[in-house]
Amino acid sequence: MTKEKDLNKSRKPAVDITLQKKGDLAHIIAVDGYEKSALRGFAPKFQDIVDYIVKITHEIWEEHAIGTLYDYYGTNMRIHTSSGDIYTRDKVIEGTIQSLAAFPDRRLYADEVIWTGDDDSGYFSSHRLTHEGHNWGHTAYGPPTGRKISYRAIADCVIVEGVIVEEWLVRDELSLVYQLGFDVHEMARRMAQQEGDSGRQFTVPAEPDRLQGQLPPEAPPVESADFNIGNFVRRAIHEVWNWRLLNKLDDYYSQQYICESASGRVLYGRNQFRTYILSLLSPFPDLAVSVDHFCALADGPGRYRTATRWTMMGTHTGPGVYGEPTGKQIHIIGVSHHLVANGKFIQEWTLFDEFALLKQLYRPS
């Protein structure tokens, strides 16, 4: 569904994205120079696809209009997560009720919506948001703690005529578990055992698709004379993560680069980012990252806001932050939002479910 022509339909930012405060949507709702879509099949109250995403999120979670899920979600829709798929709208409603019971005062702040598509092919949106609330009800992790939580999530949605038909959800679950006051390793071990006892089927291990047998990784996208934002992002990910060309960070990343990553990590500059990459490659020496979906919006001359969904696979055979090697394989979904200016990454917001990663390491053999 990604179309380069959609870059010309982007919203013009009111102010620099790096200056936004939580919940300030000026950079995503400014409409000057924006070509409004027809939104065939959508309710008249929605002005455009960003308005649709922000409004339905508010209706469901903050107005507690849970029943509107019957209008906005397809009957047999599927939500993909690193802990497994959620299948059918009824399961989505069930999970929403349980989540609101656990955090009745939950607030969802929209930090970004990056999108592409049209009425004929459908729409794709990548919605970055911050969850806040108090744990006044039971969760899957235990009884109420009364603690205030704040964590980020990114939801990638496919929307056809006003109905979400497929979604990829990435939440910073490890931060949530930690803020609730639990030991994340003990909880991951316990839940992995419970899932194993339930007879749940895990992914069959396979060699990560990074090398061609004994041959090196496939060549990255060809760099052309004209800057192409899609090729730029794919090439950077492939060369850095799959080729291990960490010297390329100077070519792709600004010296003032800032990255907000999983589990509350904040990385400043290329050197901290390089150290972070090595901290993931060490425990998973065969780690492979594949780009599953990409879209971008032009954000002014030489500037782009991008959303990239990817899959990370690797085998836990090395030392590192995840303890003694287990030999277990991980399969994790992640999403990265980037701000690109003048041919360099300026800022990044990346999420993957590190708690799901721990559960995969602790799952029964």
VOBA-1610 file (N, C-alpha, C; in pm, whole numbers, padded with zeros to 5 digits, always signed):
BEGIN
Met+00081-00120+00000Met+00000+00000+00000Met+00085+00127+00000Thr+00215+00113+00032Thr+00299+00232+00038Thr+00314+00293-00099Lys+00294+00423-00111Lys+00306+00493-00238Lys+00387+00619-00216Glu+00494+00635-00296Glu+00578+00752-00280Glu+00500+00880-00307Lys+00397+00872-00391Lys+00321+00993-00424Lys+00250+01048-00301Asp+00225+00960-00201Asp+00156+01005-00081Asp+00241+01102+00000Leu+00372+01105-00027Leu+00458+01198+00045Leu+00417+01341+00018Asn+00362+01367-00097Asn+00324+01503-00133Asn+00192+01546-00071Lys+00123+01452-00004Lys-00006+01485+00056Lys+00007+01511+00206Ser+00129+01520+00256Ser+00147+01526+00401Ser+00099+01657+00460Arg+00080+01655+00592Arg+00042+01775+00663Arg+00167+01858+00689Lys+00155+01987+00677Lys+00268+02074+00706Lys+00275+02100+00857Pro+00395+02084+00919Pro+00404+02100+01063Pro+00388+02245+01106Ala+00320+02263+01218Ala+00305+02398+01271Ala+00435+02444+01336Val+00503+02352+01404Val+00632+02381+01466Val+00718+02257+01455Asp+00846+02270+01493Asp+00938+02158+01485Asp+00890+02044+01573Ile+00891+01921+01518Ile+00842+01805+01591Ile+00919+01781+01719Thr+01047+01818+01723Thr+01128+01792+01841Thr+01088+01878+01959Leu+01005+01981+01937Leu+00966+02072+02044Leu+00829+02039+02101Gln+00767+01930+02052Gln+00631+01900+02095Gln+00627+01848+02238Lys+00522+01884+02311Lys+00496+01830+02442Lys+00399+01713+02428Lys+00395+01629+02532Lys+00306+01513+02529Lys+00163+01557+02503Gly+00100+01492+02406Gly-00038+01522+02376Gly-00059+01642+02285Asp+00049+01712+02247Asp+00037+01828+02158Asp+00038+01778+02014Leu-00075+01789+01946Leu-00089+01732+01813Leu-00068+01834+01702Ala-00010+01948+01732Ala+00002+02054+01631Ala+00070+02004+01504His+00170+01920+01520His+00246+01876+01404His+00173+01770+01320Ile+00066+01711+01376Ile-00004+01609+01298Ile-00146+01649+01259Ile-00196+01759+01315Ile-00331+01799+01277Ile-00335+01930+01200Ala-00219+01994+01178Ala-00217+02114+01094Ala-00255+02073+00952Val-00344+02147+00889Val-00399+02103+00761Val-00359+02192+00644Asp-00277+02294+00664Asp-00238+02381+00554Asp-00168+02301+00446Gly-00215+02316+00323Gly-00151+02250+00210Gly-00179+02101+00202Tyr-00271+02053+00283Tyr-00300+01911+00287Tyr-00421+01878+00198Glu-00407+01778+00114Glu-00516+01735+00026Glu-00605+01638+00100Lys-00724+01681+00134Lys-00815+01598+00212Lys-00866+01479+00131Ser-00869+01362+00196Ser-00919+01241+00132Ser-01071+01236+00140Ala-01131+01160+00050Ala-01277+01148+00049Ala-01328+01065+00165Leu-01246+00967+00209Leu-01284+00878+00319Leu-01415+00805+00289Arg-01417+00732+00182Arg-01535+00655+00143Arg-01566+00549+00248Gly-01691+00549+00294Gly-01736+00450+00392Gly-01715+00492+00536Phe-01646+00603+00560Phe-01624+00652+00696Phe-01743+00738+00740Ala-01765+00747+00870Ala-01869+00835+00923Ala-01834+00981+00891Pro-01934+01064+00865Pro-01909+01204+00827Pro-01832+01284+00931Lys-01834+01242+01057Lys-01767+01319+01163Lys-01616+01316+01152Phe-01560+01227+01068Phe-01415+01217+01056Phe-01367+01302+00938Gln-01277+01396+00967Gln-01226+01486+00864Gln-01123+01419+00774Asp-01041+01334+00830Asp-00937+01265+00754Asp-00891+01145+00835Ile-00793+01071+00785Ile-00755+00945+00849Ile-00691+00968+00986Val-00618+01078+01003Val-00558+01108+01133Val-00668+01141+01234Asp-00764+01220+01192Asp-00878+01254+01277Asp-00951+01128+01320Tyr-00966+01033+01227Tyr-01032+00905+01256Tyr-00957+00828+01365Ile-00826+00813+01350Ile-00747+00736+01445Ile-00751+00800+01584Val-00731+00931+01591Val-00727+00999+01720Val-00864+00996+01788Lys-00970+01020+01710Lys-01105+01024+01769Lys-01153+00889+01818Ile-01133+00783+01740Ile-01185+00653+01784Ile-01107+00605+01906Thr-00978+00638+01913Thr-00900+00601+02032Thr-00957+00670+02155His-00990+00799+02140His-01046+00875+02252His-01184+00819+02291Glu-01268+00789+02194Glu-01402+00737+02223Glu-01394+00607+02301Ile-01309+00516+02254Ile-01303+00382+02313Ile-01243+00386+02453Trp-01131+00456+02468Trp-01053+00445+02591Trp-01086+00552+02694Glu-01112+00674+02650Glu-01135+00781+02749Glu-01283+00809+02772Glu-01366+00791+02668Glu-01510+00804+02688Glu-01572+00672+02729His-01492+00564+02723His-01537+00429+02759His-01653+00382+02670Ala-01653+00426+02546Ala-01755+00382+02450Ala-01708+00251+02386Ile-01699+00148+02469Ile-01642+00020+02424Ile-01721-00038+02307Gly-01853-00019+02310Gly-01937-00075+02204Gly-01910-00020+02066Thr-01841+00096+02056Thr-01809+00148+01923Thr-01710+00058+01849Leu-01649-00036+01922Leu-01561-00132+01855Leu-01639-00214+01751Tyr-01769-00229+01772Tyr-01851-00299+01672Tyr-01856-00222+01540Asp-01841-00090+01550Asp-01841-00007+01430Asp-01704+00002+01366Tyr-01598+00003+01449Tyr-01465+00037+01399Tyr-01375-00083+01371Tyr-01411-00201+01421Tyr-01327-00320+01402Tyr-01403-00428+01327Gly-01335-00493+01234Gly-01397-00600+01157Gly-01423-00722+01242Thr-01524-00800+01204Thr-01566-00917+01283Thr-01451-01014+01304Asn-01380-01048+01199Asn-01273-01146+01206Asn-01134-01080+01194Met-01123-00959+01245Met-00995-00891+01238Met-00893-00960+01329Arg-00766-00931+01304Arg-00658-00994+01380Arg-00559-00887+01426Ile-00519-00893+01553Ile-00414-00807+01605Ile-00290-00892+01629His-00179-00854+01566His-00054-00927+01580His+00030-00864+01691Thr+00080-00946+01783Thr+00171-00899+01887Thr+00286-00999+01899Ser+00390-00959+01971Ser+00504-01050+01990Ser+00472-01163+02086Ser+00359-01153+02156Ser+00316-01261+02246Ser+00209-01349+02183Gly+00179-01325+02056Gly+00077-01403+01987Gly-00033-01316+01930Asp-00118-01373+01847Asp-00224-01299+01780Asp-00351-01296+01864Ile-00422-01184+01852Ile-00556-01170+01909Ile-00653-01176+01792Tyr-00739-01276+01791Tyr-00825-01301+01674Tyr-00972-01278+01707Thr-01039-01204+01626Thr-01180-01165+01629Thr-01203-01041+01713Arg-01304-00966+01671Arg-01344-00843+01739Arg-01388-00870+01882Asp-01454-00984+01906Asp-01500-01015+02042Asp-01383-01024+02140Lys-01270-01079+02095Lys-01152-01087+02181Lys-01094-00948+02208Val-01102-00861+02107Val-01056-00723+02127Val-01142-00654+02232Ile-01273-00672+02224Ile-01364-00612+02322Ile-01335-00667+02462Glu-01315-00797+02471Glu-01284-00860+02599Glu-01157-00800+02660Gly-01052-00785+02579Gly-00927-00729+02628Gly-00939-00583+02667Thr-01022-00508+02593Thr-01044-00366+02625Thr-01114-00351+02760Ile-01215-00432+02784Ile-01286-00428+02913Ile-01189-00459+03027Gln-01109-00562+03012Gln-01016-00601+03118Gln-00912-00493+03142Ser-00865-00430+03037Ser-00764-00325+03050Ser-00821-00202+03120Leu-00945-00164+03083Leu-01008-00049+03147Leu-01043-00079+03292Ala-01077-00202+03322Ala-01104-00239+03462Ala-00977-00228+03545Ala-00864-00258+03484Ala-00736-00251+03555Ala-00689-00107+03573Phe-00719-00023+03474Phe-00676+00118+03476Phe-00795+00206+03438Pro-00890+00227+03529Pro-01014+00298+03495Pro-00992+00443+03454Asp-00884+00505+03499Asp-00857+00645+03463Asp-00754+00656+03352Arg-00742+00553+03272Arg-00641+00550+03166Arg-00657+00668+03070Arg-00544+00730+03035Arg-00539+00835+02933Arg-00444+00791+02823Leu-00484+00812+02698Leu-00401+00778+02584Leu-00369+00906+02508Tyr-00244+00948+02515Tyr-00200+01071+02449Tyr-00142+01037+02311Ala-00200+01097+02207Ala-00151+01073+02071Ala-00024+01155+02049Asp+00086+01087+02025Asp+00214+01154+02002Asp+00246+01169+01854Glu+00192+01079+01771Glu+00222+01084+01628Glu+00128+00992+01552Val+00091+01030+01432Val+00021+00942+01338Val+00086+00960+01201Ile+00144+00855+01150Ile+00204+00855+01016Ile+00120+00760+00932Trp+00089+00799+00808Trp-00009+00722+00733Trp+00021+00724+00583Thr-00050+00636+00515Thr-00047+00633+00369Thr-00178+00569+00323Gly-00207+00577+00191Gly-00323+00509+00136Gly-00426+00601+00075Asp-00535+00541+00027Asp-00646+00614-00033Asp-00771+00528-00025Asp-00883+00581-00077Asp-01010+00508-00067Asp-01009+00376-00142Asp-00936+00369-00253Asp-00938+00247-00334Asp-00852+00135-00274Ser-00734+00168-00225Ser-00644+00065-00173Ser-00657+00047-00022Gly-00730+00137+00044Gly-00738+00133+00188Gly-00630+00221+00250Tyr-00637+00239+00380Tyr-00544+00326+00450Tyr-00460+00246+00548Phe-00338+00296+00568Phe-00249+00240+00670Phe-00208+00353+00763Ser-00216+00328+00893Ser-00173+00430+00990Ser-00080+00367+01092Ser+00017+00446+01138Ser+00107+00404+01244Ser+00094+00508+01356His+00032+00468+01465His-00012+00560+01571His+00075+00539+01695Arg+00158+00637+01727Arg+00241+00631+01848Arg+00169+00706+01959Leu+00159+00645+02077Leu+00085+00707+02185Leu+00144+00671+02320Thr+00110+00751+02421Thr+00154+00729+02558Thr+00035+00695+02645His+00045+00584+02718His-00060+00540+02811His-00024+00587+02951Glu-00122+00643+03022Glu-00103+00679+03163Glu-00229+00643+03241Gly-00212+00609+03367Gly-00326+00576+03452Gly-00280+00514+03582His-00377+00481+03669His-00349+00417+03796His-00402+00274+03795Asn-00326+00184+03854Asn-00365+00044+03859Asn-00459+00020+03977Trp-00588+00041+03954Trp-00690+00024+04057Trp-00768-00106+04040Gly-00732-00187+03943Gly-00801-00314+03922Gly-00702-00425+03893His-00751-00547+03884His-00666-00664+03860His-00611-00663+03717Thr-00488-00708+03704Thr-00425-00728+03574Thr-00384-00875+03562Ala-00332-00911+03447Ala-00282-01048+03428Ala-00162-01075+03518Tyr-00103-00968+03574Tyr+00017-00983+03655Tyr-00013-00994+03804Gly-00136-00956+03846Gly-00168-00967+03986Gly-00274-00869+04030Pro-00297-00857+04161Pro-00400-00768+04217Pro-00360-00622+04203Pro-00453-00530+04229Pro-00424-00387+04214Pro-00307-00343+04302Thr-00224-00257+04246Thr-00111-00202+04321Thr-00133-00055+04357Gly-00228+00011+04290Gly-00251+00154+04312Gly-00146+00243+04249Arg-00049+00183+04183Arg+00061+00261+04127Arg+00021+00331+03997Lys+00082+00448+03975Lys+00063+00518+03849Lys+00160+00462+03747Ile+00111+00442+03625Ile+00197+00388+03519Ile+00199+00485+03401Ser+00306+00479+03326Ser+00319+00557+03203Ser+00410+00480+03109Tyr+00356+00441+02995Tyr+00437+00367+02899Tyr+00389+00397+02757Arg+00472+00364+02659Arg+00440+00395+02521Arg+00393+00272+02444Ala+00320+00297+02335Ala+00276+00191+02245Ala+00270+00247+02104Ile+00278+00159+02007Ile+00258+00196+01866Ile+00164+00093+01805Ala+00058+00142+01740Ala-00038+00054+01674Ala-00038+00083+01524Asp-00005-00017+01445Asp-00014-00008+01299Asp-00146-00070+01256Cys-00227+00005+01182Cys-00361-00041+01144Cys-00381-00035+00993Val-00454-00132+00941Val-00505-00129+00804Val-00654-00101+00813Ile-00698+00007+00748Ile-00838+00051+00758Ile-00901+00052+00619Val-01014-00013+00604Val-01086-00018+00477Val-01228+00031+00501Glu-01265+00142+00437Glu-01398+00200+00446Glu-01443+00214+00592Gly-01358+00271+00673Gly-01394+00302+00811Gly-01385+00188+00909Val-01330+00072+00866Val-01322-00046+00953Val-01177-00094+00958Ile-01125-00115+01079Ile-00991-00170+01096Ile-00998-00321+01074Val-00923-00369+00977Val-00930-00510+00941Val-00807-00588+00987Glu-00698-00518+01020Glu-00578-00584+01070Glu-00494-00482+01146Glu-00424-00531+01251Glu-00347-00439+01335Glu-00222-00510+01387Trp-00116-00434+01400Trp+00008-00481+01463Trp+00031-00392+01584Leu+00034-00450+01703Leu+00040-00373+01826Leu+00171-00402+01900Val+00244-00296+01931Val+00368-00308+02007Val+00357-00219+02129Arg+00367-00279+02246Arg+00358-00204+02372Arg+00486-00224+02453Asp+00522-00123+02532Asp+00638-00132+02619Asp+00597-00204+02747Glu+00571-00333+02731Glu+00515-00413+02841Glu+00612-00426+02958Leu+00741-00431+02929Leu+00838-00444+03037Leu+00832-00324+03130Ser+00817-00203+03073Ser+00805-00084+03156Ser+00680-00091+03243Leu+00570-00142+03187Leu+00445-00155+03263Leu+00464-00250+03381Val+00520-00367+03354Val+00539-00466+03461Val+00630-00411+03570Tyr+00737-00344+03530Tyr+00830-00286+03627Tyr+00763-00178+03712Gln+00684-00090+03647Gln+00617+00018+03721Gln+00511-00035+03816Leu+00455-00151+03786Leu+00358-00212+03876Leu+00425-00269+04001Gly+00558-00277+03998Gly+00633-00321+04116Gly+00676-00466+04114Phe+00666-00531+03998Phe+00702-00673+03991Phe+00845-00691+03940Asp+00905-00803+03975Asp+01034-00843+03919Asp+01009-00894+03777Val+01063-00824+03677Val+01027-00856+03539Val+01075-00996+03499His+01191-01039+03548His+01242-01171+03512His+01158-01281+03578Glu+01127-01264+03705Glu+01044-01363+03774Glu+00906-01372+03710Met+00846-01256+03675Met+00715-01255+03614Met+00719-01318+03474Ala+00822-01287+03395Ala+00834-01345+03260Ala+00850-01496+03268Arg+00928-01542+03365Arg+00948-01686+03381Arg+00817-01755+03419Arg+00742-01693+03510Arg+00615-01751+03555Arg+00513-01756+03442Met+00502-01646+03366Met+00403-01641+03259Met+00441-01732+03143Ala+00571-01746+03117Ala+00615-01838+03011Ala+00578-01981+03047Gln+00592-02015+03175Gln+00555-02148+03219Gln+00405-02170+03207Gln+00327-02069+03245Gln+00181-02080+03235Gln+00138-02099+03090Glu+00199-02023+02999Glu+00163-02036+02858Glu+00203-02173+02805Gly+00316-02226+02854Gly+00357-02360+02813Gly+00264-02466+02865Asp+00219-02451+02991Asp+00126-02547+03051Asp-00009-02547+02980Ser-00045-02431+02920Ser-00174-02422+02852Ser-00175-02492+02717Gly-00058-02541+02677Gly-00049-02611+02548Gly-00033-02519+02431Arg-00002-02393+02457Arg+00014-02297+02348Arg+00131-02336+02258Gln+00111-02324+02130Gln+00213-02359+02032Gln+00307-02241+02009Phe+00437-02266+02014Phe+00536-02163+01989Phe+00589-02177+01847Thr+00651-02071+01798Thr+00708-02073+01664Thr+00816-02180+01654Val+00814-02256+01546Val+00916-02358+01524Val+01049-02289+01495Pro+01156-02323+01569Pro+01286-02259+01546Pro+01334-02280+01404Ala+01397-02179+01350Ala+01455-02185+01216Ala+01571-02086+01211Glu+01663-02109+01122Glu+01777-02019+01110Glu+01730-01881+01065Pro+01768-01775+01136Pro+01728-01640+01094Pro+01770-01613+00950Asp+01683-01550+00876Asp+01706-01526+00733Asp+01792-01401+00715Arg+01921-01415+00747Arg+02014-01303+00731Arg+02119-01334+00626Leu+02174-01456+00633Leu+02278-01498+00539Leu+02220-01593+00435Gln+02288-01604+00323Gln+02253-01701+00220Gln+02346-01821+00237Gly+02311-01911+00333Gly+02404-02019+00364Gly+02531-01962+00424Gln+02645-01981+00354Gln+02772-01924+00399Gln+02801-01791+00330Leu+02710-01747+00246Leu+02731-01622+00174Leu+02690-01504+00261Pro+02740-01385+00232Pro+02703-01265+00310Pro+02558-01226+00285Pro+02505-01132+00365Pro+02366-01086+00344Pro+02348-01031+00204Glu+02224-01032+00156Glu+02196-00977+00025Glu+02231-00829+00021Ala+02254-00779-00099Ala+02295-00639-00113Ala+02182-00547-00069Pro+02216-00432-00010Pro+02113-00335+00029Pro+02056-00265-00094Pro+01945-00193-00079Pro+01888-00118-00193Pro+01994-00026-00254Val+01989-00015-00383Val+02088+00066-00455Val+02068+00214-00422Glu+02177+00282-00393Glu+02171+00425-00365Glu+02173+00501-00497Ser+02071+00583-00519Ser+02060+00657-00644Ser+02099+00803-00623Ala+02114+00873-00733Ala+02152+01014-00726Ala+02042+01096-00657Asp+01916+01061-00684Asp+01804+01129-00621Asp+01770+01061-00489Phe+01759+01140-00383Phe+01731+01085-00251Phe+01593+01020-00249Asn+01587+00896-00202Asn+01462+00822-00188Asn+01450+00779-00043Ile+01350+00830+00026Ile+01340+00808+00169Ile+01320+00660+00203Gly+01244+00588+00121Gly+01223+00446+00146Gly+01352+00367+00135Asn+01428+00391+00030Asn+01556+00323+00013Asn+01654+00361+00124Phe+01651+00487+00163Phe+01742+00534+00268Phe+01720+00458+00398Val+01594+00446+00442Val+01564+00378+00568Val+01595+00229+00558Arg+01552+00166+00450Arg+01578+00022+00435Arg+01728-00008+00428Arg+01801+00075+00355Arg+01945+00054+00341Arg+02015+00071+00476Ala+01976+00173+00551Ala+02038+00196+00682Ala+02015+00078+00775Ile+01893+00030+00784Ile+01862-00083+00872Ile+01938-00207+00829His+01940-00234+00699His+02005-00355+00648His+02156-00351+00669Glu+02216-00239+00639Glu+02362-00231+00650Glu+02407-00232+00796Val+02336-00162+00883Val+02377-00156+01024Val+02346-00286+01097Trp+02223-00337+01083Trp+02182-00452+01163Trp+02218-00586+01101Asn+02207-00599+00969Asn+02232-00729+00905Asn+02376-00745+00855Trp+02435-00636+00806Trp+02574-00639+00763Trp+02670-00609+00877Arg+02620-00557+00989Arg+02704-00518+01103Arg+02803-00408+01067Leu+02766-00321+00976Leu+02854-00211+00934Leu+02829-00091+01026Leu+02876-00102+01148Leu+02850+00003+01246Leu+02926+00132+01213Asn+03025+00122+01127Asn+03093+00244+01079Asn+03000+00331+00995Lys+02892+00272+00944Lys+02796+00346+00862Lys+02708+00439+00945Leu+02710+00425+01077Leu+02629+00513+01160Leu+02662+00660+01135Asp+02788+00689+01108Asp+02828+00829+01081Asp+02764+00880+00953Asp+02736+00788+00858Asp+02675+00829+00731Asp+02526+00852+00744Tyr+02460+00775+00830Tyr+02315+00777+00836Tyr+02257+00861+00950Tyr+02334+00879+01056Tyr+02280+00940+01177Tyr+02348+01072+01208Ser+02266+01169+01249Ser+02318+01299+01288Ser+02402+01288+01415Gln+02495+01376+01430Gln+02578+01377+01550Gln+02493+01406+01674Gln+02384+01482+01658Gln+02294+01516+01770Gln+02174+01422+01779Tyr+02186+01306+01719Tyr+02079+01208+01713Tyr+02031+01167+01854Ile+01897+01155+01869Ile+01836+01110+01994Ile+01741+00994+01962Cys+01750+00889+02042Cys+01663+00772+02022Cys+01595+00736+02153Glu+01461+00730+02150Glu+01384+00676+02263Glu+01345+00534+02224Ser+01399+00437+02297Ser+01379+00297+02259Ser+01303+00222+02366Ala+01298+00089+02351Ala+01218+00004+02438Ala+01260+00014+02583Ser+01166-00007+02672Ser+01189-00014+02817Ser+01247+00114+02874Gly+01209+00228+02815Gly+01248+00357+02869Gly+01389+00401+02837Arg+01459+00332+02750Arg+01594+00374+02713Arg+01590+00505+02636Val+01681+00593+02665Val+01700+00715+02586Val+01848+00723+02551Leu+01877+00727+02422Leu+02014+00725+02373Leu+02047+00859+02310Tyr+02161+00914+02348Tyr+02203+01044+02296Tyr+02329+01027+02213Gly+02319+01057+02085Gly+02436+01054+01999Gly+02466+00918+01941Arg+02554+00919+01841Arg+02586+00796+01768Arg+02660+00695+01854Asn+02744+00739+01947Asn+02822+00644+02027Asn+02733+00563+02120Gln+02636+00628+02183Gln+02544+00553+02269Gln+02459+00457+02185Phe+02419+00501+02067Phe+02340+00413+01980Phe+02423+00293+01935Arg+02551+00314+01905Arg+02640+00205+01865Arg+02654+00103+01979Thr+02670+00153+02101Thr+02682+00064+02217Thr+02554-00016+02236Tyr+02440+00048+02213Tyr+02310-00019+02226Tyr+02297-00132+02124Ile+02336-00108+02001Ile+02331-00211+01897Ile+02417-00331+01938Leu+02537-00304+01985Leu+02626-00412+02027Leu+02567-00491+02144Ser+02491-00422+02232Ser+02432-00491+02346Ser+02324-00590+02303Leu+02267-00571+02184Leu+02169-00667+02130Leu+02235-00773+02044Leu+02341-00736+01974Leu+02410-00833+01888Leu+02489-00934+01971Ser+02538-00894+02088Ser+02618-00985+02169Ser+02538-01108+02216Pro+02420-01092+02276Pro+02345-01212+02317Pro+02281-01286+02200Phe+02262-01217+02087Phe+02200-01279+01969Phe+02294-01259+01848Pro+02403-01335+01840Pro+02504-01312+01736Pro+02451-01330+01593Asp+02345-01409+01577Asp+02288-01431+01443Asp+02168-01340+01418Leu+02151-01236+01498Leu+02034-01148+01489Leu+02012-01099+01346Ala+01887-01104+01303Ala+01848-01055+01170Ala+01726-00966+01185Val+01726-00855+01111Val+01614-00761+01112Val+01560-00748+00969Ser+01431-00770+00952Ser+01368-00757+00820Ser+01260-00650+00826Val+01255-00566+00724Val+01153-00461+00716Val+01025-00520+00657Asp+00916-00508+00730Asp+00788-00564+00687Asp+00696-00460+00623His+00707-00334+00667His+00624-00228+00610His+00691-00095+00634Phe+00675-00006+00537Phe+00733+00128+00549Phe+00639+00230+00488Cys+00627+00345+00553Cys+00558+00459+00491Cys+00618+00586+00545Ala+00597+00697+00473Ala+00660+00824+00510Ala+00572+00939+00468Leu+00586+01049+00540Leu+00521+01175+00506Leu+00628+01283+00494Ala+00619+01363+00388Ala+00707+01478+00376Ala+00673+01577+00486Asp+00775+01640+00542Asp+00757+01727+00657Asp+00825+01861+00635Gly+00828+01904+00508Gly+00900+02025+00472Gly+01018+01990+00383Pro+01088+02089+00330Pro+01202+02063+00240Pro+01308+01976+00306Gly+01334+01861+00246Gly+01439+01772+00295Gly+01407+01702+00425Arg+01281+01707+00472Arg+01242+01647+00600Arg+01131+01544+00578Tyr+01138+01434+00653Tyr+01039+01328+00644Tyr+01009+01273+00782Arg+00884+01231+00804Arg+00844+01153+00919Arg+00812+01013+00868Thr+00879+00913+00922Thr+00866+00778+00869Thr+00820+00679+00975Ala+00753+00574+00930Ala+00711+00464+01017Ala+00756+00334+00953Thr+00834+00256+01025Thr+00889+00130+00973Thr+00856+00018+01070Arg+00784-00082+01022Arg+00759-00201+01103Arg+00856-00310+01061Trp+00913-00377+01159Trp+01016-00476+01129Trp+01000-00598+01220Thr+01068-00705+01181Thr+01073-00827+01261Thr+01218-00857+01295Met+01241-00892+01420Met+01375-00925+01468Met+01376-01072+01510Met+01473-01148+01454Met+01491-01288+01492Met+01635-01311+01533Gly+01656-01401+01627Gly+01791-01433+01669Gly+01791-01547+01769Thr+01909-01604+01793Thr+01925-01716+01884Thr+02011-01674+02001His+01963-01700+02122His+02030-01654+02244His+02148-01747+02276Thr+02262-01720+02213Thr+02380-01804+02232Thr+02500-01728+02288Gly+02481-01598+02317Gly+02593-01519+02365Gly+02563-01451+02497Pro+02666-01398+02564Pro+02646-01328+02691Pro+02586-01190+02670Gly+02530-01134+02777Gly+02475-00999+02764Gly+02372-00969+02869Val+02287-00871+02839Val+02191-00819+02937Val+02082-00919+02972Tyr+02067-01026+02894Tyr+01960-01123+02919Tyr+02009-01247+02992Gly+02127-01238+03053Gly+02176-01347+03136Gly+02248-01456+03058Glu+02261-01570+03123Glu+02331-01683+03062Glu+02257-01729+02937Pro+02332-01764+02830Pro+02267-01808+02705Pro+02175-01927+02728Thr+02058-01918+02667Thr+01958-02025+02681Thr+01948-02112+02556Gly+02003-02063+02445Gly+01987-02135+02319Gly+01850-02117+02257Lys+01763-02038+02322Lys+01627-02017+02271Lys+01629-01913+02158Gln+01532-01925+02070Gln+01519-01830+01959Gln+01410-01728+01989Ile+01434-01604+01951Ile+01334-01499+01969Ile+01277-01458+01833His+01154-01413+01835His+01085-01364+01715His+00999-01248+01762Ile+01043-01124+01735Ile+00984-01005+01794Ile+00943-00905+01687Ile+00823-00846+01702Ile+00777-00738+01615Ile+00820-00605+01674Gly+00866-00513+01591Gly+00901-00380+01637Gly+00857-00274+01539Val+00844-00152+01587Val+00808-00038+01501Val+00900+00078+01536Ser+00950+00146+01434Ser+01036+00263+01453Ser+00976+00382+01379His+00963+00493+01448His+00929+00621+01387His+01057+00704+01382His+01082+00762+01266His+01203+00844+01250His+01167+00984+01202Leu+01247+01079+01243Leu+01249+01211+01182Leu+01380+01219+01104Val+01368+01238+00972Val+01484+01245+00883Val+01492+01386+00826Ala+01610+01445+00830Ala+01629+01579+00775Ala+01765+01586+00707Asn+01764+01636+00583Asn+01887+01655+00507Asn+01971+01527+00499Gly+01902+01415+00475Gly+01971+01289+00452Gly+02027+01223+00576Lys+01979+01258+00696Lys+02028+01196+00820Lys+01911+01171+00916Phe+01923+01065+00995Phe+01829+01044+01105Phe+01858+01147+01213Ile+01755+01222+01252Ile+01769+01323+01357Ile+01715+01271+01490Gln+01601+01204+01483Gln+01536+01156+01604Gln+01463+01026+01573Glu+01453+00940+01675Glu+01390+00809+01657Glu+01310+00772+01779Trp+01195+00706+01754Trp+01112+00648+01859Trp+01089+00503+01822Thr+01153+00411+01892Thr+01146+00269+01857Thr+01085+00191+01972Leu+00999+00095+01939Leu+00940+00008+02040Leu+00948-00137+01996Phe+00984-00223+02090Phe+00959-00367+02077Phe+00927-00417+02217Asp+00855-00526+02224Asp+00807-00578+02353Asp+00917-00661+02416Glu+00995-00598+02504Glu+01108-00667+02566Glu+01060-00769+02670Phe+00941-00750+02723Phe+00886-00849+02816Phe+00851-00977+02739Ala+00796-00962+02619Ala+00769-01079+02535Ala+00899-01150+02499Leu+01005-01072+02478Leu+01136-01131+02449Leu+01181-01217+02567Leu+01167-01166+02689Leu+01206-01244+02807Leu+01122-01371+02818Lys+00993-01361+02791Lys+00908-01480+02797Lys+00954-01586+02696Gln+00996-01542+02579Gln+01045-01637+02480Gln+01175-01704+02526Leu+01257-01632+02601Leu+01380-01691+02653Leu+01352-01791+02765Tyr+01243-01766+02842Tyr+01209-01850+02956Tyr+01106-01959+02922Arg+01060-01964+02799Arg+00957-02062+02766Arg+01010-02205+02783Pro+00920-02297+02814Pro+00963-02437+02835Pro+01028-02494+02709Ser+01127-02578+02730Ser+01198-02640+02616Ser+01111-02743+02548
//
